[in-house]
Amino acid sequence: MADSTGGSSAARGALDDPREDEQRGFFGRILGALNPEDTDAAAQPAGATLVGTLPGLANLRKLRVEDVAIPKAEIIAVPLDVNRDELVRVFRESGFSRLPVYAETLDRPLGMLHLKDLALTYGFNGNGHEIDLQPLLRPVLYVPPSMPLAVLLQKMQSERRHMALVIDEFGGVDGLLTIEDLVEQVVGEIEDEHDTDEAEPWQLERPGVYLAESRAPLSEFEAEIGLQLVDPEEAEEIDTLGGLVFMLAERVPARSEVIDHPAGVSFEVLDADGRRIKRLRVRLASARAS
């Protein structure tokens, strides 16, 4: 049965944020500032004020989806037939509350899974049952890389979608955006507890041993340990620790695999999937000898 706004109960279910009304008001003011001709006279001053206080608003006009989308290689997604334990692990380690779901490969997306839907249906421990994700999937937007961000934000608001997948000319998935990504273009980076962890790309586990994200800048890590791990000509092509380990192994190594460096440093892969390395344990020569 439709509610007072004309939306269905399924549409109401998509509004999972308890402050959704406030968010719609915020997005409405953004869209009003971008399209002042579409607003009434009373809304004009608010739009003008918003433009003045949020100079990043111009990004929504000048940037396109391809400029800010998360690249395909960095998308964290799960297959439709994922088992319960693996799904819980992905939610826990990624820190995300929404994950794309696909059939066979990411180029065959089926929709989005919200952690809340999983917990409300199966309980926080799964209730000991096998899970069926199909009934829990929510739709996502499929957008071209050339779409302006302002148009995407308007579509997300009007269709009540929190996630969009970027589709290339061949129909495959090329990237991902969320509403948070668009808002960050206006107000700046929004940090949460997971971003805080990412702000520190490595930490000292014990003398000579580091826990590091694969995206840790290689030059900064070299300065930290006082060793040069790549030749100057290679430095132009390798920017991260993960890139270095990929070069050494000449492939994406498996979890728990140890890759040795000629300088005496070893890289233990703590987390990886078939496409990329995620986390590493780095042991310097001094730690290996002790």
NORPE-V798734 format. One record per backbone hydrogen bond with DSSP energy under -0.5 kcal/mol. NH is the residue of the N-H (numbers start at 1). CO is the residue of the C=O. Records with the same first field share a line. If there is no record, write none. Layout:
# NORPE-V798734
NH->CO ; CO
This chain:
# NORPE-V798734
3->7
6->3
12->8
13->9
14->10 ; 11
15->11 ; 12
16->14
20->17
23->19
24->20
25->21
26->22
27->23
28->24
29->25
30->26
31->27
32->28
33->29
34->30
35->31
36->33
38->35
39->36
43->40
44->40 ; 41
45->41
47->43
48->44
49->45
50->46
51->47
52->48
53->49
54->50
56->186
57->54
58->55
59->56
60->57
61->57 ; 58
62->58
63->59
65->147
66->145
67->64
68->64 ; 65
69->65
70->176
72->174
74->71
75->72
77->75
78->100
80->102
82->79
87->83
88->84
89->85
90->86
91->87
92->88
93->89
94->90
95->91
99->113
100->76
101->111
102->78
103->105 ; 108
104->102
105->103
108->105
110->101
111->101
112->138
113->99
115->97
118->114
119->115
120->116
121->117
122->118
123->119
126->123
128->125
129->126
133->80
136->133
137->133 ; 134
138->112
141->163
143->141 ; 165
145->167
147->144
149->63
150->60
152->148
153->149
154->150
155->151
156->152
157->153
158->154
159->155
160->156
161->156
164->177
165->141
166->175
167->143
168->172
171->168
174->166
175->166
176->70
177->164
179->162
182->178
183->179
184->180
185->181 ; 182
186->182 ; 183
187->183
188->184
191->189
196->192
197->193
198->194
199->195
200->196 ; 197
201->199
203->211
205->203 ; 209
206->209
209->206
210->282
211->203
212->210 ; 280
213->201
214->278
216->213
218->239
221->217
222->218
223->219
224->220
225->221
226->222
227->222
229->227
234->231
235->231
236->232
237->234
238->234
239->237
241->216
242->214
244->240
245->241
246->242
247->243
248->244
249->245
250->246
251->246
253->251
256->269
257->254
259->267
260->258
261->265
264->261
266->283
267->259
268->266 ; 281
269->257 ; 267
270->268 ; 279
271->279
273->276
278->271
279->271
280->212
281->268
282->210 ; 280
283->266 ; 281
284->208 ; 282
287->284
288->284
289->285
290->286
